Amino acid sequence: MVVIRERAFCEMTLGIASYQDLHYRYGMKTAVNAAFWWDAPTDRRSRQELELSLILKWRSPFNKENWERWGQPFG
């Protein structure tokens, strides 16, 4: 079973809200989708290693690990 911690969920929600607000302000359309992988490793260390490998692979500007490359969004 995957447990989403309340703080992480709140941070994600605020990030999405900031993203949508900024796009709305400039008249840009948004489409926000979230998905959860139910087969994620239950072992914390294994899950964090998987998460980090995917963060580094996709280089999303929304992950703090990539802020040096892209700058901090909504900061």
C-alpha positions, -999 to +999 in steps of 0.1 A: +000+000+000+013+034-009+009+061+017+010+097+007+021+118+035-001+148+042+028+174+039+040+160+006+004+161-007-001+197+004+032+207-012+022+190-044-012+207-043+003+242-038+027+236-066-001+227-090-021+257-078+008+280-085+013+264-119-023+269-129-025+304-115+006+316-135-008+301-167-043+317-160-027+351-154-011+349-189-042+334-206-026+300-212-045+268-210-034+241-186-040+204-183-029+189-150-029+151-144-015+131-116-010+093-115+001+070-088+021+038-093+005+012-070+033-013-076+060+011-063+085-005-040+073-006-004+108-004+010+116+033+015+152+033+003+143+013-028+114+037-036+136+068-031+163+053-054+137+047-081+122+082-076+157+098-079+166+079-110+133+090-127+138+126-116+172+127-131+160+109-162+131+133-170+147+165-156+115+181-146+118+217-134+094+210-106+118+188-087+143+206-065+171+183-078+168+201-111+164+237-099+201+244-105+196+235-142+162+252-148+158+277-119+132+274-092+097+276-107+072+300-090+100+311-066 
